[in-house]
Amino acid sequence: TAGVGMAALGAWVPCRRWSKAAVFGLHRGLTALLARKAEGTPRWLPACRQKTSVSFLSRPDLPNLAYKKLKGKSPGVIFIPGYISNMNGTKALAIEEFCKSLGYAYIRFDYSGIGNSAGNLEECTVGRWRKDVLSIIDDLAEGPQILVGSSLGGWLMFHAAIARPQKVVALIGIATAVDGLVTQFNQLPIEVKKEVEMKGVWAMPSRYSEEGVYHIQYSFIKEAEHHCLLHSPIPVKCPVRLLHGMKDDIIPWHTSIQVADRVLSTDVDVILRKHSDHRMKEKADIQLLVYTIDDLIDKLSTVVN
């Protein structure tokens, strides 16, 4: 569904469980978030912070993880951030507002080495962040969970679904970056790859970094190779929804098509937005995201009942 308009979205997903108050309350909350980005804190955020203060998950042999948790109904929702992103981004907060409005459980967190979590970023790897996600699922989440992964988080959510098939009941990927950094590195000219190997650091250009580049350790890329998934069928059988912007200049939207083709699940949708970029954080993107979550919750509730 390329470039879906908002009028079409309203018809596409009927939110049967929402009362008028819930719908308009959610709309006001999300509108406040999106309209007030330039002003800083959205007006509804202080109330959220009072109910979801930062907590820390202690782990004996791994860094403590900072997280915020809303108690509520099942299935719960867990947001998995992108590379070098924390739990306070637009999408993470919008999903929290959505879950709060309908009374569903929700968890957002910082990877080790990021945000308020302990750990040294230079020592982090895809494998370590995979362990972070599993720790959140194992030690904090109660009952079945819908995982929402953004960019790198979309890669990690598939690993979590493979490792915890009984607990992960649905996946929603936003600009899903399965194998992303490895694929990008392998597409570099041979002489550039040799230079990175020699220096030990890859200065990857990015308009989302204040410096204009991300400094990625060569060891990080080599470790990430052990977690690639696109070389074989992906053993995930739960419902999967992949949202991707066709203006994404970081992870091509074709990646989501590849992932859909590799996943064993027969319940897979790829939804393309013609004018959206990698971050997918504009108002229409956020509305599509929460409609997709609501649709899956409705689907899962129907299956249970």
WOQUI-V73201 format. One record per backbone hydrogen bond with DSSP energy under -0.5 kcal/mol. CO is the residue of the C=O (numbers start at 0). NH is the residue of the N-H. E is the energy in kcal/mol with one decimal. If there is no record, write none. Layout:
# WOQUI-V73201
CO/NH/E + CO/NH/E
This chain:
# WOQUI-V73201
0/3/-0.7 + 4/8/-1.9 + 5/9/-1.9 + 6/10/-1.2 + 7/11/-2.1 + 8/12/-2.0 + 11/13/-0.5 + 12/14/-0.5 + 13/15/-1.6 + 14/17/-1.1 + 18/22/-2.5 + 19/23/-2.6 + 20/24/-2.4 + 21/25/-2.7 + 22/26/-2.6 + 23/27/-2.4 + 24/28/-2.3 + 25/29/-2.8 + 26/30/-2.6 + 27/31/-2.4 + 28/32/-1.9 + 29/33/-2.7 + 30/34/-3.1 + 31/35/-1.5 + 33/36/-0.7 + 35/38/-0.8 + 35/39/-0.6 + 36/39/-1.2 + 38/40/-0.6 + 41/44/-1.6 + 43/47/-1.2 + 44/48/-2.5 + 45/49/-1.8 + 46/50/-1.2 + 47/51/-2.0 + 54/66/-2.5 + 55/57/-0.7 + 56/64/-1.9 + 58/61/-0.7 + 61/58/-0.5 + 63/117/-2.3 + 64/56/-3.0 + 65/109/-2.4 + 66/54/-3.0 + 67/107/-2.2 + 69/105/-2.1 + 72/104/-2.3 + 75/145/-3.0 + 76/106/-2.2 + 77/147/-2.9 + 78/80/-0.6 + 78/108/-0.6 + 79/149/-2.5 + 81/84/-1.9 + 85/88/-0.7 + 88/92/-2.3 + 89/93/-2.3 + 90/94/-2.4 + 91/95/-1.6 + 92/96/-2.2 + 93/97/-2.2 + 94/98/-2.9 + 95/99/-2.7 + 96/100/-1.9 + 97/101/-1.2 + 98/102/-1.1 + 98/103/-2.3 + 102/72/-3.3 + 104/76/-1.9 + 105/69/-3.3 + 106/78/-2.4 + 107/67/-2.7 + 110/113/-1.9 + 113/116/-2.0 + 117/112/-2.0 + 118/120/-0.6 + 119/122/-1.7 + 120/123/-1.6 + 124/128/-2.4 + 125/129/-2.2 + 126/130/-1.7 + 127/131/-1.7 + 128/132/-2.1 + 129/133/-2.1 + 130/134/-2.3 + 131/135/-2.1 + 132/136/-2.2 + 133/137/-3.0 + 134/138/-2.8 + 135/139/-1.7 + 135/140/-1.8 + 140/142/-0.5 + 143/75/-2.3 + 144/146/-0.6 + 144/168/-2.5 + 144/169/-1.0 + 145/77/-2.4 + 146/148/-0.6 + 146/171/-2.6 + 147/79/-3.1 + 148/150/-0.5 + 148/173/-2.8 + 149/152/-2.7 + 150/153/-1.3 + 150/154/-1.0 + 150/176/-2.2 + 151/154/-0.5 + 151/155/-2.2 + 152/156/-2.0 + 153/157/-0.9 + 154/157/-0.5 + 154/158/-1.3 + 155/159/-2.3 + 156/160/-2.3 + 157/161/-2.1 + 158/162/-2.2 + 159/163/-2.5 + 161/164/-0.5 + 163/166/-1.0 + 163/167/-2.4 + 166/144/-2.8 + 166/168/-0.7 + 168/238/-0.8 + 169/146/-2.3 + 170/240/-2.4 + 171/148/-2.3 + 172/174/-0.6 + 172/242/-3.4 + 173/150/-3.1 + 176/179/-2.2 + 178/182/-2.9 + 179/183/-2.6 + 180/184/-2.3 + 181/185/-2.5 + 182/186/-1.1 + 184/187/-1.7 + 188/192/-2.2 + 189/193/-2.3 + 190/194/-1.7 + 191/195/-2.4 + 192/196/-2.4 + 193/197/-2.1 + 194/198/-2.6 + 195/199/-2.8 + 199/217/-2.3 + 200/202/-0.6 + 201/203/-1.4 + 201/215/-2.9 + 202/204/-0.6 + 203/213/-2.8 + 205/208/-1.1 + 208/211/-1.0 + 211/205/-2.6 + 213/203/-2.6 + 213/215/-1.0 + 214/216/-0.5 + 215/201/-3.2 + 216/220/-1.5 + 217/221/-2.3 + 218/222/-2.2 + 219/223/-2.1 + 220/224/-1.2 + 222/225/-1.4 + 223/226/-2.1 + 224/227/-1.1 + 228/231/-1.4 + 232/234/-0.7 + 233/235/-2.6 + 233/263/-2.2 + 235/264/-1.7 + 238/170/-2.2 + 239/268/-2.2 + 240/172/-3.0 + 240/242/-0.6 + 241/270/-3.1 + 242/174/-3.1 + 243/272/-2.5 + 244/247/-1.4 + 249/251/-0.5 + 251/254/-2.2 + 252/255/-0.8 + 252/256/-1.0 + 253/257/-2.3 + 254/258/-2.7 + 255/259/-2.5 + 256/260/-2.0 + 257/261/-1.9 + 258/262/-2.3 + 261/233/-2.2 + 265/267/-0.9 + 266/239/-2.6 + 268/241/-2.8 + 268/270/-0.5 + 269/271/-0.5 + 270/243/-2.3 + 271/2/-0.7 + 271/3/-0.6 + 271/273/-0.6 + 272/245/-3.0 + 272/275/-1.1 + 275/246/-2.4 + 281/285/-2.6 + 282/286/-2.4 + 283/287/-2.1 + 284/288/-2.2 + 285/289/-2.6 + 286/290/-2.4 + 287/291/-2.1 + 288/292/-2.2 + 289/293/-2.6 + 290/294/-2.4 + 291/295/-2.0 + 292/296/-2.5 + 293/297/-2.5 + 294/298/-2.2 + 295/299/-3.0 + 296/300/-2.4 + 297/301/-2.0 + 298/302/-1.9 + 299/303/-2.3 + 300/304/-2.5
